[in-house]
């Protein structure tokens, strides 16, 4: 549950503020879209997480990729981009449509897609600067494994209401954790560690 909240919060925070150090300009409303995404995720709560204590799971969010690791610019943007893609995929399944309020789900998808579009420009630019696809391989692989564990958990729990609630909270937490990446992108000198 904690990881879900962290991921969601991280997603919101990742998109707050300009990413000028990458040479790409995010629209003024990008940070606002991220905050709205967190609000929507909060509104999606259908049952108390307290009732789902027995269903808690450690999805092993790759915290090292958002805490002081030596990521290059392309890696940072790629991680944020991958996170958005994975969240969209997670909440875009037939099973998620049955679990959540349709209006809130549409709002979530719309906000996530808009943020993803904003980051795609930065990703293309960063990849051009770094000139290496291998640069982004390791961090995004860890993130894909994390989301795979979430998908397997939902399957094992037969997409129960409690399982979805645990995942919703996990996404919010992991999103929140990625604020460190956003801060590095917003830093004045753009120093992201070894480049």
N, C-alpha and C positions, 0 to 999 in steps of 0.2 A: 504494500500500500504506500509506504513511504517513497518507494522508488517511482511509482506512478506520479505522485504529486511533484516529485523532483523533476522528472522528465518534462512534465507539462510546464512547470514554472520555468525551467531552463529554456524551453522552446520560446516562451513568451519573452524572457529576458534576452535571449539570443537575438531577437529581432528588434529590440529596443535601441534606438539611437542609430546614428550613421555609422557606416563602415568605410569611412573615408580613407583609412590607411591602406585599403585594398585597391584604391583607385576606382571604386564604383560607388555611385551614390544611390542609397536606398531612398525610396519615397518618404516624405515626412510622416505619412500615416503608418509606416512599417511597425514602429514600436507600439503604436496604438492598436494595431491588429493583433499583436502578440498578447497585449494585456487583455484584449477582448476574448482571445482564445482561452486564456486561463479562466476568465469569468464564465465562459460557456462550459468549460469542463467542470467547473464548480457547480454550475446549475444542473448538470447532468446527474448529479447525485440522486439516486432513487431510494437507497436504503442506507442505514447507518453502517459505517465501516466497523463499528463496535460489534454489530451482530455477525460480522464475517471474520472475526478474529481467528477462528479455527482454519480458515482458508488462506491465511497469509502465507506468502512465499517470498523468498529472497531471489529475485531475478538477476542479481549480480550486475547492477548497472556499472559499466566500465568507468568508474569515478576518476581513474587516473588520466583519462583523456580530457577531463575538464579541470583537473587540479594540477597546475604547475608543470604539466608535461611540456616537452620541447616540440610542440607542433608548429609546423610552418603555416604560412597564410593559407595556402591551398588546402591543407589538412583541416584547419579550423573551419573554413567555409564548407568544405566537404562534409565534415561531421554534422554541422548544423543542417545542411541540405539533406543529408541522409536521415537525420532525426525526423525532419518534417515528412519526408517520404514514407518512413516507416509508420509514423503515427497516422498518416492518411490511410495507408494500407490497412492498419489495424482497425480503424473505425469505418472502413468502407466495405466490410464484408456483409454478406447476407445475415449472418448471425448477429452482427452489431446493429443492423437495422431493426431486428426484432427486439433487441435489448434496450434501445434508447428512444427517447422522444424524437420524432422525426424532425420537428422544427429545429431543435437544438443540434441534432446531427447535421442538418443542412448548414446551419450557422458555423459549426465547427469545420466542416469540409471547406466551406467558402473561405474562411479566414486562413486555414492552413494552406490552401492552394494559392492564395494571394501572397502569403509570405514566401512560399516556395518559389514563385515566379520572381520575386524580388531577389532572392539569393542566387538564382540561376545565372543572372548577369554577373554577379560577383564571382561565382564559381568558374565561369568561363574565363574571366579576367585573371583570376588567381592561378588557374591551371596554365594559362599562357605565360604568366610571369615565372612560375616554378618550372614549367616545361617538363613535367614528369607525372605520369599517371600512377607510378609506384608510390609517390609521395603520399597519396591519400589511402592507399590500400589497407594498412594496418589499423588505423583508428576506425575506419568504417566497417571493417571486418568484425571488430569487437562489438560495435553497435548492432550490426546485423545479427550476431549471435545472441545478444541481449534480447532483441525483439523476437528471435526464434524461440527463446525460452518462454517468453510471454505467450506466444501463439500455442506452444505445446501445453502450457499450463491451462489455457482456456479449453483446449481439446480434452485434456484429462479431467477437467471439472465439468465437462459437457456444457460449457458456455452458460453456467448458472448465473443467477443474478449476483450472488456473492462474488463469483469469479470476476465478473465484469466490474464490480465495484472495486475489488482489489486492484485490478488493472488500471482503472480510471485514476485511482489515487497514486499508483506507481508512476503513471505517465506524468501526472502533475509534479511529482517530486523530482523525477529525473530531469524534466524540463527546467525546473528551478535550478538544479545543479549546474546546468550548462551556462549559467550566467557568467561564470569565469571566462568562458570562451568569448562571449560577447564583450566583456570588459577588455580583453586582450585586443579584440578587433577595433575597439573604440580608442585604444591608447593613442596618445598624440604622436608618438614616434613609430607606432606600428610594430614595435619589437615583440615578437612572438616566440622568442627563444632562438634556437639555431635555425637559420634559414639557408 
